[in-house]
Amino acid sequence: MLNSKTIVVGVTGGIAAYKSAELVRRLKKLNAAVHVIMTENACNFITPLTMQTLSQNPVANNMFKEPSTWEIEHISLAQKADLFVIAPATANIVGKVANGIADDMLSTTIMAAKAPVIFACAMNENMYQNQIVQHNISKLRKVGYIFIEPDCGKLACGQEGQGRLADLDDIVDKVIRTIIYKPDLAGKTILVSAGPTKEFIDPVRFITNGSSGKMGYCLAKAAAGRGARVILISGPVSLKAPRGVDCVNIVTAQEMHEEMIKRFEYADIIIKAAAVADYRPINMANNKIKKAANNLVLEMVKNPDILKDVGSRKGKRIVVGFSMETENLEQNALTKLKEKNLDMIVANDITAEGAGFDKDTNVVKIINKFGMIKNLPVMTKEHVANVILDEVLRLENVEK
């Protein structure tokens, strides 16, 4: 995935420095060429030998070490890098770069770099919230430096708060998206729905489906990674909300309808990937229904058609729907596209190999209102999500 890309990992003197070893290993596993620069303090937490072994490249940590080649090391690394990721990034390195101080190998190389620089901050919560540190972060953000906020949890000092190094999955994901994807959705608001709904029969039982929410969550994550403001309306799933996404949790179809209509006017693009129950019991029993007869008859009423409602009032917004079928895939998808006034529909046969509920892959057809049909092979849902977003942007450009 990161073939031929050169990533410089900067390691500073924080307790989270040990996690940078795993970060280097993961980036190497993605076939990136990884070079490591360590500050003097970082070497007190983890040895350069560890980083050299994992990166399979010499570790830079001394400004005045006699060079083994004619290259000036910090200039050479700055020129060859496609991306810098500083993890952990302490208040010290943030302050140095923000104020133009270049007094060691890492700060000097960052100053000489033209590649994007990601700071994954990790420090004591009081330090992170300090006005000077926040001012430095704001200052660097304004000139294009990228920040990954620390997570909340128990800190090395024993306190609870925001200061833990972000999850490595989030850091690696940010690295991939910064290198591979341009921020082509910046300035746009995207409303995504995901997951199933639950329609209760009694306080114990409910009607639902097998949707895991993975496709919708991948769309939300991909859109946020490409610069959009993302609002995710999610049914009950076991997934963690993607970083940087505003997540609204709902349970029933009526709740999802209410939240979608409440927020859709702020969106430029609406993608409804949720698997919403079409019907609900007319009345929910107040108490658990006891087993008293061989048959139980439920009287059902139709739920609001969220997609049709959004399509009918979309204006200039782009609305994308999903069509999950077991037969007549293309015909059923085209019918849904027209009946619900959609701009695009993503159709998949859940019986196909590599598709279906709770899988990490999908096999889809993307059909737009102009008759374009794009058949995709088996792909990861993350890959499918980015192809869908590419097609949305292409459709938007056609309509301009």
Secondary structure, DSSP 8 states (H G I E B T S, - for coil): --TT-EEEEEE-SSTTHHHHHHHHHHHHHTT-EEEEEE-TTGGGTS-HHHHHHHHTS--B--TTS--SSSS-HHHHHHHH-SEEEEEEE-HHHHHHHHTT---SHHHHHHHH--S-EEEEE-S-HHHHH-HHHHHHHHHHHHTT-EEE--EEEE-TTS-EEEEE---HHHHHHHHHHHHH---TTTT-EEEEEESB--EESSSS-EE-----SHHHHHHHHHHHHTT-EEEEEE-S-S----TT-EEEE--SHHHHHHHHHHHHTT-SEEEE--B--SEEESS--SS-----SS-----EEE---HHHHHHHT-TT-EEEEEEEESS-HHHHHHHHHHHTT-SEEEEEETTSTT-STT-SEE--EEEETTS-EEE--SEEHHHHHHHHHHHHHHHHHHH-
